[in-house]
Amino acid sequence: MSDLSVAPIGAAIPSIVDSVEGVSGAAATSGVGKSSFGEAFEKAMSNAVSSVRGGEKAMLAGLEGRLGNQEVVNAVLAAENTLQTVVAIRDRAVNAYQEILRMPI
């Protein structure tokens, strides 16, 4: 195989959920390992960026012949899924911001 770690399809969604649960889950209620929303968001985004970079590395390794076709396809699909998730979250945030702007003062 190769030294690249290829994330399975949909790897971004569990990492985002885990990051958010870290804020609202049992760790947050017990007071141990409490993190802010900003920290959780930063962790989720760094996981998303690493997933996209992993897809790019796998694609280059496939072009060089160091990685098989199926592994390249899996990595690229995982990166695409991550990008779609990030875009959906961004769209929701923009819609929420626009809704706040429409509120009467």
N, C-alpha and C positions, 0 to 999 in steps of 0.2 A: 504494500500500500504506500502510504506517504506519511510525512511528519505533520501534515496539516490536520487540524481537527475540524471535521465537517459537521456542522450542527444539523440536526434533523429538521424537517420541514415544520414550521410553526414554532421554532425555538424562541422567537421573540415574545410571543404571547405569554407563555409560562413565566418568562423572566420578568415581564412587566407586572403580571399578576402577583408573583412572589414579592416584588419590590413594594407594591401597594399593600399587600397583606402584612408586610413587615411594619408598616405604619399603623394599620388598623387591626391587626391580628392580636394574638395572645401576647406576643412580645411587647406590644405597645401598652396593653392593659396591665401587664405585670410591672411595667416600668423598667424592665431589663432590655437593653438593646434598642431603646427608643430612638427613632430617627424622624427627621422632619420630612414633609412632603417633598421639599426641594432635594434632599438627599436621595430619597426613593426615586424621584424623577431622573436625577442625574445618573443613578445606577442603571435604571432602565434604558436610558438613552445611550450610555456607554456600552451596554449589552447589545443594543440595536446596531450601533456603529461597528462593533466587533463582528457581528453576524454578517453585515454587508461586506466588511473587509475580508472575512473568511470566504465569502462567495467570490470576491474578486481574485483572491489568492488561488482558490480552487480552479477558477477559469484559466488563469495564467498557467497553472501547473498542468491542466488538461491540454492546453495548447503546446506545452513543452513535452507532452507525452509522459509525465510523471504521475498522472492520475487518470483513472478510468472514466469512461463516459457517464456511467450511472452516478458516480461520486460527484462529478462536476454538475450534473443535472440537479442532484439533491441539494448541493450547496447553493446553486444559483436560485433554485426555487425557495429555499429558506431565506435567502437575501431578499428576494422579491416579496415574500410574505411579510418580512420585517418592514420593508419599505411601505407596503400597503397599510400595515398596522400604524406606523408612525404618521402617515398621511391622514388616516382616519382620526387619530387622536388630535392632530393639528386642526383638522376641520371642525371637530367638536369644540376645541378651545376657541377658535375664531368665532364660531356661532354663539358660544356662551358670552364672549366679549361683546359681540354686536347686540345681543339681547340686553346686556347690562347698559349699553349706550342708549338703547331705546327706552329705558325706564324713565318715567317722569321724576323730576326733582322736587 
